[in-house]
Amino acid sequence: MSNPVIVSADRLAVNFINDLAAGRSNGNSPDVNLLSEHIGPHMIAILQVSASTHDVTAVKAEVQWRMEQDPIFRDAMLAQADPRKRTWTIPELLDRQFPKIPYIVPDLLPPGMTVVAGRPKVGKSLLAMQCAAAVGSGAVLFGQQVEQRPVLYYALEDSPMRIQDRLIRQRVPRYAQIEFRLDPPSVDRSGGNQLVKDLESGRHGLVIVDTSGRWMGGIDHQDYGETTQMLGPPQRAALEANASLLLVDHHRKSGGFEGGAIDDILGSTGKSAVADAALGLYRNSGKRGATLKIIGRDLDERELALDFDAETCTWKLLGDAGQVLADTLKGEILIAVRALADLGEVPTNKRIAEHLSRDPSNVNHAIHDLVIGGKLRKGPKTGRDQPYYIVDDHDYSFLQA
């Protein structure tokens, strides 16, 4: 839904109310303690009417009256009406007012299943931790404000000590709502029962499995049927809960900047067939910069230029890869500015040109464009030389003291 106060548990409650009013409830009502103030009181009152009258007509009347009195409740009911409807006519589709897609991370993680993949040690898990931190604390990620929602993180390749180190280095706040589990969710051939339960509970906006190989170890990853059978149920559960299931996976050996986020995923095409979105992280060995390729059913296909911050173990957004990295000099300048500052040097225009072994005149022209474009900002002059710093990056002005 477009209204940010409607959380996952609220959506499950609305589904339950729809079933109750239709006379098809199984009696298992959601935990009212998990509901927001916009849904919880309505849920309690409707349950009381149902328990006292045992009359579907009375329940329908109570629901209708409450929808008329409360616009937020009305919008929630309309948006989630018939969530399991599988047959539609053209008039029904054209007349239905569907809600906006409730992205868990805008333009990056939609509801459903997303696979983030890359070569070993390229920084996939660090990116997943960034996503968890942003969602769990309601922070900004890659320039997008993220709504705070609880996160469940299956860290299947990490020890508590390593997780602690990453939390500290990424400066994840203590109030971040992230629960870590070190044992894999239970598995059977019909589709990852524990993950389905996690998602259906409505307690989590984001569930991360790092890595999917550790979780899916008992099946043949090259078998299309086995892969889709296992991934299908949790993917569907994530969609219906308006939550995101993020699987950390690997790329084939033929990876690199010429690959694609879908084609490079290791194993059967069943993974990419089930996935609602795919993120491919591409990084040249020994280089700080990387490209994040994004593709999905509800996402615009695009590529982001990233730079790795070794101090915080996080990825920093440089901009759209087509605008930043396509202009090689500008991309090199942005990386050089941070590299010089990290080394304790003042990144002046002269020093940047020397660091890159580039013509100073060309460097100055490119720096000018980056300042105009809002990528760089000027620092106080030191003599004739002008220092530059990346906008919204760490404050390195102390280097000039």
N, C-alpha and C positions, 0 to 999 in steps of 0.2 A: 504494500500500500504506500501511497505517497505521504501519509501522515506519519512522522517519525515516532510517535508515541505508541503505535501499535506494534508490539513485540511478537516474537515467535509463539509464545504461549497464548497470547491473545488470539492469534489466528487459529490455533487449534481449538480454543474455546468457542470461537465463532462457528467453526465447522461443527462442533458438538451441538451448539444451539440450533443450527440449521437442521441437523439430523433430528433433534428433539421435536422441533416444530413440524417435521415431516413424519413423525411417528416411527422413526427407524433407529432410535438410540439404543445402544447396548448397555446403558447404565453406567459406563465407566467415565465419569466426568473428570475434566482436567483439574489439577491442583489449583484452587482459587488463590493460594498464596503467591503464585507465580504471575498472576495477572496484574495489569496496570489499573490505575484508578478509573480509566475510561471504559474498561470492559468488566472488571471484577464485580462491581456492585450490580450491574445488569445480570451477570451470570448467576449470582446468588439469588436475586429476586425471581428470575425465571425458573431456577431449580425449585424454589419454594412453591411456586404456582404448580409446577409439574407434580411435586410430591403431595400437595394437598388436594388437587383435583383429579389427577390421573386422566386428564382430558386434553387431547391434542388441540382441539379448537380453542380452549382457554389459553394454552401455551402460545399458540399463534397470535391470539389477540394481545397477550402481554408483550410479545416480541414486537408486534406492529406498533403498539402504543409507545414503547421505549424508543423505537426508531424515529418516531415522530417528534419525541421530546429532545433527543440528543443527536445532533448532526454527526458527531464523530462515530458513535455507535452505528448510526444508519449507514455511513460510508463503509464502515468495516463489514457490516452484514452484506451490503450490496457487492462489495469487492470480492468477498469469499463465498458468495452464493454458489451452490452446486459445485464444490471444489473437485468432486470426483466425476463430474459429467464427462462422458467420453463420446457422446454423439451430438453433433451440432448441425443445424440447418444454416443456410446462408443468412436468412433474416435474423436468426438468433445471434449469429456472430456479428453482424453489422449493427444490431441494436444494443448489444451488451456494452456497458461502460466498464472496460477493464482498467485496473489500477496501473500506475506506472511501475516499471520493474524496480523492486526494492533491492538495489545493489548493496552487497555487504561492504565492498570497497568500490566506489563509483568508477566506472569505466575499466575495472580490473577484475573484480570477483562478483559475478552475477549469482543468483540462486541456482542451485543444482551442483553439478560436479565439475571442478576445474583441475586440470593436470598441469603442474609446473615441472618442467624437465630441463636437463642440461647434462653436460659431461661431469664425471666425478670431480669433486672438490672445486666446482666452479662458483659456488655460493648460493645454491638452491635453498638449503636449510636456513641460511641467514636471511634470505628473502622471505621465506615462510614465517620466520620469527618476527620479521618486521610487520608482516600482515597481521600476525597474532597480536602484536603489541598495539598496533593502530586500532584494531577492532576492540580489543580488550580494554583499552583506555580511552577510546573515542578521540584519537589524535588525527594528525594530518599525515597522509601518505602520498608521495609523489604529487603534491599540490592539491590533493582532494581531501576535504573534511570527511571523516568517517564517523558514523553513528556508533556509539558504544554498545557492544553486545557481548555476552559471555562467550568464551572460546574454550574448546576442548582440544588439547594438543597431544596426539599419540607420538611421543619422541622415542621411536623404536631403535635408534642407533646411538643414543646419547646417554651419558651418565648424569646423575644429579649435579655433579661438580661442573660438567661442561655446560649444562643448562644454566646454572648459576652464573658462570663466567659470561655467557652470552647476554643474560639479562642485565648484568652490571654494565657490560661494555656498550650495549645498545640503550642503556639508560631507561629501561622499562620501569615505570612507576610502580610502587607497592600496591596501589589501588587497582591495577589492571586486573580484569576478571579473566584470568587464564588458569586452567587446570591442566597439569601435565600427568600423563600416564605413560609408564615405561614398558608395560606389557601390551602386546597387540590385541585388538578386539577379536572376540571369538569369531570363528569362520566355519561355514559349512558350504556345500556346493550349491545351495540355493540362494546364496547372496549375502554374506556378511551380517549375520543376525544382530550382533552387538552394535554395529554402526547404524543400522536401521533404528534400533531402539534409542540410541543416542540422539538421532535426528528427530525421531517422532516425539520425543519427550518435550520438545519445545524449549529446552533449557539453554541451547547453544545457537548463536548466530553463525558461528564458524567452527567447523571440525576439521582438524588437520591430521593427516596420516603421513608420517615421515620415517621410513619410506614405504611406498606401496609394495615394493618387492618383499620387504620383511613381513608385511601383512598377508600378501597373496602368495606366500612361498609354497603353499601346498598345491597349486594348480599349474597347468602348462600355460605359460604366458604367451606362447605362440598359437594357442588354440582359440580361435575366434569365439566359438560357442561357450567354452568354459569362462572366458574373460567377460563376455557380455552377461552371462548368467550370474556371475558374482558381483559385477559392478552395477547392474541394472537396478536392483532393489534399493541400495543406498542412494543412488542418483535420483530415483523417483521420490524417496523420502525427503531428500534435501529440497527438491522442487516444491513439494507440498507444504513443507514447513517454512518456505522462504528463507532457507539457510544455505550456506555454502559448504560443500565438502571439497577440501583442497588436498589432492594427492601429490606428494613429492616423488618424482620418478627420474629415470635416466634416459639419455639420448643414445642412439646407436653410435658406433665408432666413426661413422662417416659425418659426424656433426661438424660445426663450423659456421661461419657467417653465410655460407651459400645454402644452408639447410632451411627447413620450414618447421614451424612449431608443431604441426600435425604429423608430418611424415617422419620426423626424427625421433618420435617417442618409441622407446624400446619395447619390443614385443609385438603382439598381434594388433591389427588395426581395430580390434574390438575395444581397446581402451579409448582411442580417439573417436570411435563411433558413438560410444555412450556419453563421452564428455560433452558438457555444454560449452566449455571454453578450454583453450590450451595456451600456456605461457611457455615460451622457449627462451632460455637464458644462454646467450652465446658470448664467450669470452676467449680471446687469444691468450695462449700460455704466457705468463709473465707480465701481462698487461693489466692495468687498473680498470680500463674502460670495458664496457660490455654493451650488448644490445639485447633488449627484452622484446621479443616478438609476441604479439597478442592477436588471437583470433578466437571467435566464438559466435554462437547462434544469436546472441543479443549484444554483441560487442562489435564496434567498428574495427576492422583489421588495421593494425598500426604497429610501428616499431618505436621504442623509446631508447634514447641514448642514456646510459647509466655510468656512474663512476663509483668505484669502491672506496669507502672511507675506512682505512685500516684501524684508526683509533676507536671508532664506534662499531666496527663490524657491520656497517649498514651500506645500502646502496643509495646513492644520491641521484636525483633526476637532473640531467643536463638539458633535456628537451626532447622534442620529436627527432628521431634519428634522421629523418629525411631533411630536417632543417639544420641540425647541428653536425651530425657526423658526415652528411653528404658534403658539407664544406669542411674538408679535412683540417684546414688551418684553424678555423674557429674551434673545432672540437679539441685540437691539440692545445690551444691556448687555455681553454677552460680546465683541462686536466693539468697543464703546467702551472697554472695559478695555484691550484690546491697543493700540488706536489712541492713547489717552492715554499709555500707557507708551512707545510708539514715539516720541512727541513729546517725551519727557523729563519728562512731568508725572506726579505721583503720583495714581493712579486711586482717589481716595476716593469714598465714597458721595455726598458733596455735589457733587464735581466731575463725577461720572458723570451725575447728574441735570441739572446745568447743561449739560453737553456734549450731552445728548439733548433738552434743553428739555422734560423730563418732571417730573411732580409728585414731589417727594422722597419722600413717603410711599409711593407706588406703587413707586418704584425700590427703596426699602429692603425692601419686602415681597418683590419679585422677587429681589433679591440674597440675601435670607435663604433662599429656596427653592433658589437655585443653589448656595449653600454646603452646604445639607443634601443636595442631590443630587450633591455631589462635583465640580461644575463650577468653582467659585471657592473660593479659600482666603483667609483673612485675613492681612494683613501687620501689622507693629507699628503701633500707633496714633500719629497725629500730632495731639496736642491732643484735641479732641472728635471729630475725623473719623477714620473707619476706612478704610484702604486695602484693596483687594481685587486679587487676581491670579488668572489662569487656572491651574488645576491642571496640572502637568507642562509649563507654558510656560517661557519664559526667566525667569531670576531678575532682577527689576527692583528688588529691595529697595535697591540702591545709590542709587536716586533719592531716598531719604529721608535719605541721609547729609548 
